[in-house]
Amino acid sequence: MTSAPEAEFHEVCAEDDLWAGEMRLCSVAGVEVLLLRTDDGDICALQKNCPHQEHPLEKGEFDGTILTCGAHLWEFDAFSGRSVNPDDAELARYPVKVDGGAVLVSVEGIEPKHSHA
């Protein structure tokens, strides 16, 4: 039995460069992702555009827990990527790990999600 190959992770920033409640757009192997640090200190990587009408989420607001799209005020839980309002949408999440103080993200095989318009 062979095991699946390990995902390829790419360094995006130092862990200390991203503070609680902060978000930033970064490029990972040619894919733009939104990197966030929750109030609890968790680092998450999500798709950069709202699944509703592709509005850039970095132009919205992040309160340390909830990410709100600036176009139509759709709200997403930053840790899970699940929508809060409306409750039937989701953001693609990218695997994140911290190694030696560096934040690494993998984008392999993950496509952005889309929702009703």
N, C-alpha and C positions, 0 to 999 in steps of 0.2 A: 504494500500500500504506500503510495507516495503522498506527501503532504503538499498543500497548496503553497506556492512561493510567497514569501513575506512581502508585503506592500513596500514600495519604495518611498521613503520619507525624505523631504527636502527642508532644509533649515530656512526659516522665514524671519526670525528675529531672536533677540535675547529675551529670556523670560522677564527680566527686570525692565524691559522696554515697554511692556504692556501692563498698564495699571488697572486695578479694579474699576469697572464701569466704562472702560475705554474700548473703542473699536477702531480698526484700521483696515484698509484695503491692501492686499498684498498679492503678488504673483507667485504661483507655485507651479513650476514646470509648464508655464504658459497659460495656466488657468487662474483667473482672478477669483480670489476668495475673500470673504469678510472674516477677519480674525477679531474675536471679542474675549474680554475677560470679565466674568461675572463678579458680582459683589462677594460671592463665596470663594473667589480665587481660581475658579475653573477656567481653562482656556478652551474656547470652542472655535471651530472653523465652519462657516456656513456659506451656501451659495450667495453670490453678491447681489443678485436681483430678486425682487419680490416675484413670487410665482403667479401673481395676479396679472400684472401688465408690464412686467420686466423693469419696473422703476428701480434705480440703484438704491439699495438699502443703506449705503453709507451716507446718503442724504437725508435719512430719517433720524430717529432718536433712539438712544439706548440708555436705559436707566439703571443698568447693572443686572437686570433680570429679564426685562421685556424689551424686544427690539420692535420699533414701530416704523412702518413704511411711511415716508413723507408724502406720498401721493394720495392714498386713500385710507390711511390710518389702520391698515391691517396690522395686527399685533402677533408676535411670535415669541415663544419661550426660547431664550437664547441657548439654554443648555440642551434641550431636546430637539429644537427646530420645529416643533409642533405649533400650529397656530392657536391662538387664544380667541381671537375675534377676526374673522369667522372661525368656527371650530373644525373646518373640513379641508384645511390646506396644510402644507408642510414644506420646510426648506431642506434641501440636501445638506447632510452633515459630512464633513471630511474628517478622517481619523487624525488625532493630534497626540503627540507625545512630547514630553520634556526630557531632554538628556543633557546632563552637564550644564544646565542653565540655558540651553538653546531650545527654542520652540520649533518642532518639526511637524510638517503636515504632509499627508498623502492624498493625492487626487485620483489615483488609479481606479478606473472603472466606475466612477461616480458621476452621474449626470444631474444637472440642475432639474428641479421639479417644476411643474406647471400646474395651474389651477384654473378654475372657471373665471371668465372675464367679467 
